[in-house]
Amino acid sequence: MSSTIKLYDALKRMRTLTDLGIPFSFTFLSYNGTTGVSDGFKTINKAQLRKGYRNDQSDKADILIGYVNGYDKNRWFYLPLLMKFNGYTIKP
């Protein structure tokens, strides 16, 4: 079994798990596009995806992914900054 996964394969699996109601974990590099600041790596456990922006709502609709975790409010991460998904490392 490979320990890596392609970026869009990971996103597809995240969507499938969300549709099935199964939480997953992932790690991403945080980034605030407004301030240009990162708080480093963030690991989210018990996450599920949520509805994101439509293309007519944001120019970042394709890369800004909405999620919730088990005990927090709605959050976002940039898809290109996804580093791990359920223990798999994202392939460049």
URJO-V968941 format. One record per run of one state. SS is the DSSP state (helix for helix, strand for strand, loop for the rest). FROM is the first residue (numbers start at 1). LEN is the number of residues. If there is no record, write none. Layout:
BEGIN
SS:FROM:LEN  SS:FROM:LEN
END
This chain:
BEGIN
loop:1:3  strand:4:3  helix:7:14  loop:21:3  strand:24:6  loop:30:2  strand:32:1  loop:33:4  strand:37:1  loop:38:3  strand:41:9  loop:50:14  strand:64:6  loop:70:5  strand:75:4  helix:79:3  strand:82:4  loop:86:2  strand:88:4  loop:92:1
END
